[in-house]
Amino acid sequence: MIWKIWKYALGSFADDKTRDYDNVVAIVRTIILFTYLITNAFIISGVIRHWNYDNNTKLAETQQETAQIQEKTTHGTSCKEAYQDAN
């Protein structure tokens, strides 16, 4: 009973010509649904993990502050080109 409801929830199976393949189609659609859910869970967890990371949203008032903030946000990364070009 639950499997029949799940099959219809994933897509209508009213065609008699495909009755032999209804279970296979439902399994494939279920796998696709779970891969979407897993992918979205990883994306959301990555966003939550890096939310407000190192608080690099501070606005600079002078060019020297801009250079200091840029150096702080690029410290420990391989992105030094922007900081070197600013000087």
C-alpha positions in Angstrom: 0.0 0.0 0.0 2.7 2.5 0.9 4.8 1.5 -2.1 1.8 2.2 -4.4 1.2 5.6 -2.8 4.9 6.4 -3.1 4.9 5.4 -6.8 1.9 7.7 -7.5 3.6 10.5 -5.5 6.6 10.4 -7.7 4.6 10.5 -10.9 1.4 9.2 -12.3 1.3 5.5 -13.5 -2.0 5.4 -15.4 -0.6 3.9 -18.6 -1.2 0.2 -19.0 1.6 -0.1 -21.6 4.3 0.6 -18.9 2.7 -1.4 -16.1 5.7 -3.8 -16.2 8.2 -1.0 -15.7 6.3 1.0 -13.0 8.5 -0.4 -10.1 11.7 0.3 -12.0 10.7 3.8 -12.8 9.7 4.4 -9.2 13.1 3.1 -8.0 15.0 5.3 -10.4 13.0 8.4 -9.4 13.5 7.6 -5.7 17.3 7.4 -6.3 17.2 10.8 -8.1 15.2 12.3 -5.3 17.6 11.1 -2.6 20.6 12.4 -4.5 19.0 15.8 -4.8 18.3 15.7 -1.0 21.8 14.7 -0.1 23.3 17.3 -2.5 21.1 20.0 -1.0 22.1 18.9 2.6 25.8 19.3 1.7 25.2 22.7 0.2 23.2 24.0 3.2 25.8 22.6 5.7 28.6 24.3 3.8 26.7 27.6 3.8 26.0 27.3 7.5 29.6 26.3 8.3 31.0 29.4 6.5 28.3 31.8 7.6 29.9 35.0 8.9 33.3 33.3 8.8 36.0 35.6 10.0 33.6 38.6 9.8 35.0 40.0 6.6 32.0 42.2 6.0 33.6 45.2 7.7 33.6 48.4 5.6 36.8 50.3 5.3 37.0 54.1 5.6 40.6 54.6 4.3 42.8 53.0 1.7 45.1 51.7 4.5 42.2 50.1 6.2 41.2 48.5 2.9 44.7 47.0 2.6 44.6 45.7 6.1 41.2 44.1 5.7 42.2 42.6 2.4 45.4 41.2 3.9 43.5 39.8 6.9 40.9 38.1 4.6 43.5 36.6 2.2 45.8 35.5 5.0 46.4 31.8 4.8 45.1 31.5 1.3 46.7 31.5 -2.1 44.9 34.7 -3.1 47.7 37.2 -2.6 47.5 38.8 -6.1 44.7 41.3 -5.3 46.6 42.5 -2.2 49.9 42.9 -4.0 48.2 44.8 -6.9 46.7 47.3 -4.4 50.1 48.4 -3.2 
